[in-house]
Every structure is written in C-alpha cells, then in structure tokens.
Amino acid sequence: MRLPQFDYHAPETLEKALKLKGELGAAAPILAGGTDLIVNLRHRLLSPAVVISLKNINEIRGIEIKPDALVIRAGTSLAETAGNAAVREHLPILIRAIESLGATGIQHYRGTIGGNLCLTPRCLFYNQSHFWRTGKGICRRTGGPECLALEGSVSCQSVCSGDTVPVFVALSAQLTIAGLGGTRTVPAAKFYTGKGESPFNMAPEEILTEIRVPIPWGPLSWSYQRISIRSAVDFPLINAACTAILDKETIGSFRLVVSAAGPAPVILREAETAFRGKKPEPEMVRMAGEMGMKAVEGISVENASASKAYRVKMAGVVARRAVLEALKLS
C-alpha cells in the first residue's frame, strides 16, 4: 500500500521541531524510527498534512551516565541502547526486553527507545487496512460512537503493547517531555492514561526527549517475560517485568508490572505490599500468578489475536515466571 501524500520536515534542532509541533500539534505526527508510524500511514489510520522527522536531531540521541541515573535520550536506537556498557551493567532487564521485540532489522536499523514507549496502542479492530475497516464499521479510536471490541463502551480499549513499557515502569523511570514552554517530568507509570483515544500523558505539541532511569541502590534481581504467537516478530499478547533488590536475604525493594493486556500497564501493588521486607519463598510465585490474573481480568477484552480467557490465564503465567526468576526461587 502506498503512503498518503504529506509534507515532510526534518528539522536539525529540537527547538525547530518543537516550533513546528507548536504550530501544527496533532496534525503533524512525529517520525522517529518509523516502524509504527509508517505502517499506520499505509493503513490510512492517519492521513496527516505534515510529518516531522527527528532523524537529524542529535541532541535527542545518546546515553549519559549520571551519579544516580542513566539518561537514555528518546531518539537513541534500540541497538545502541542494548549495546551500551552502562546499560549492560546496570539495566540488563532492558536489554532482555529490547532483544525480544521486533525483527533484527527493527532492533538494529530503525526502532528507537522513545518510539517503543510511544507505540500506538493496538487493537484487532483498529490495526487493519482501510478496506478491512470499511466492512466492520468505525471504531471509537477512528471517530465512531463506541468501541467495537467492547459493546457499549464509549472508551477505546486498545492495548499498550510496547516491550520496554513494563520494564521502564518496573525501574521507576522518569520521562522528560518538552514543549515550547519548557520541559516537564512524568513517571513512566503515569505516562499511560488508560484511554485508547489519548493514550499518553502528552499534549499534541509536546515531544518525548529522554528517559531517566535511577541506578539501583543494590544488586538488581530481575526478569522480563512475554508470550506471543511468534517469538520476536509479533507484539506480545501479554508481558511482565519484575525487579527486586535482596537485602540481607529479605526483599528490600520489589515491583511487578503486567502489560499488553489493556490501555495501560498495571503495577501489582498488592504484591509489593505482601512481599517487601520478607524472605523469598515459593508461595510468592503462586500468589503473584493469582494477582496477575486478577489484575488483567478487569481490563482485558476480546481485541487481540488471542481470547480474553487465554490472555488472563497467561497473565498469571508471566507473573509467576517473572517472580520465580527475579527472586531466584528456581
């Protein structure tokens, strides 16, 4: 399918890009690696008058080591992020997630870390060709009265499917968002609104510029788990990230996040409260599985290439596997 016609701008500075976004807003989507946007353009999910490319803006690429954090700029490629020595030392869980997503060409030549965080939420009724969608009716996300995946719902139920999403939430990352009026910081956990129509806590004139990840205060135990139809080419049907720091044989820090089930990732706060300060034990694996299924039961709908019942059950599986590996119970 051919791309629609649009004007193309590739500014060389962030300031110029922000000026364009300030003038055009949502009418001018951002092109980073293009692995998501180009497909959506071909399917006519978007027909913008202007596209703004970030490929020439060096100031939003690269990784910087701070005394207390790693700063990964949003335009940094997935391959550069995974190959960075500081990331390998402090955040190996992020490398696992990157190596899980897409094909090798996406990882090495096109995809960016910010692009994966801002991946358009997916739905079986939305991510289709224009011809396919004309036979099904207009869904909520494309201007229809209700969500086709959930009868009667006036809110889009599309799925947040980025592989790095639960990882950055589990790592308590902070996202820097820039606009003409300056920058602001949003926790990764609050970047996702839970609304498919407007999935990100970001105004139309703003651009995600960097991800700040705190360096763990102790040796990080971790796990990233995903289930998909094919191992790397497909988006996850469900995924989970678990991080823990064991302090004198007890759990000093713990977070378990399940994602790819609804419009936003879910932090299993109940698990944090139940596990922190205790010695790891096998019963925690069973508890995590039950908590994962319970969390997904309330947000998952029939809008993926697997049934809701299957994805709910698999939420329990990835939660159990993540806790088993992170707490070194295997």
ABEGO torsion letter per residue (X at the ends): XBBBBBBBBBBABAAAAAAAAAAAEAABBBBBAGAAAAAAAAAGABBBABBBBAAABAAABEBBBBAABBBBBAABBAAAAAABAAAAAABAAAAAAAAABEBAAAAAAABBAAAAAABBBBBAAABBBAAAAAAAEBBAAAGBABBAABBGBABBABBBABAAAAAAAAAGBBBBBBBAAEBBBBBAAAABAGBAABABBBBAABBBABBBBBBBABBBBBBBBBBBABAAABBBABBBBBBBBBBGGBBABBBBBBBGABABBBBBAAAAAAABGBBBBAAAAAAAAAAAAAAAAAABBBABABBAAAAAAAAAAAAAAAAAAAAGAX
